[in-house]
């Protein structure tokens, strides 16, 4: 090529000859670069370059058999496989077999495996009825549902994970097909009922034990909210029923309003009293008759003007004594006091 252009250079037009030589050099350089790229490509490997990675599907496509058949599941690291035979065949003989030979073996040696009923019971090696079982597949490469006789038809489902429709067996609920994307307010076509148990005496558990959700005798869900309510003010706790006691004092004396009860405390939530003449009240706690032992004042001598006086009644505790003590009130010398006191004792 260069020789031909050399002769062209001796032509009467030297510019034309120079242009042709430059074009020839460009084509030669392009060809060399193309050849180098081809050589590099021939040395490259497609991903992955050394260790291929196989990501198995843990769910076998459902297969319907109308005669003797084998349905194979590639285990690929799954340690447990569930097998479900669904249908109403008039006769069926089936087992599960497994192999630990390489995937590439065209005629592997199959070994019969145990089939464990998913709703409990003894392991079996073959079945003459449809059902649902789990199979231990640790160390295996493949398993197969081996149906040697069949009259009618049967659907074969195998999965290495919990599946989904909700079906029922004697003592269990089996998930075989979960319905998804249910719009709010739409009744699902398939649903499972979740229940709880009623015990007249709630069970007492120890560490590590579990129990079913509990119901009360009306069938309502029973929830123990002690962990939450224990931090609430007893007078503000919505689960505490408040008690009340009338106040009717006509003489200057100490009157017991709430008797002591074991180790409980009295929490005063509110007091409303009316007087016809100015009087004083002092709330106290103590033990013995009318708080006569260990008498301790909870308030000073509060002056009640003529009319109605309200203390507290906002929902929170106004005052409280100590555990194992009664609540009393000391009245002044003038005028009667009539009213009501609300409290929680716990």
PyMOL commands that set and color helices and strands:
alter all, ss='L'
color gray80, all
select helices_A, chain A and resi 2-9+14-43+226-229+289-291
alter helices_A, ss='H'
color red, helices_A
select strands_A, chain A and resi 63-65+69-74+80-86+91-99+111-112+116-117+131-136+142-151+154-159+164-169+172-176+197-198+214-215+221-222+243-249+254-258+266-275+279-287+293-297+302-304+307-312+319-320+326-331+337-345
alter strands_A, ss='S'
color yellow, strands_A
deselect
rebuild
show_as cartoon
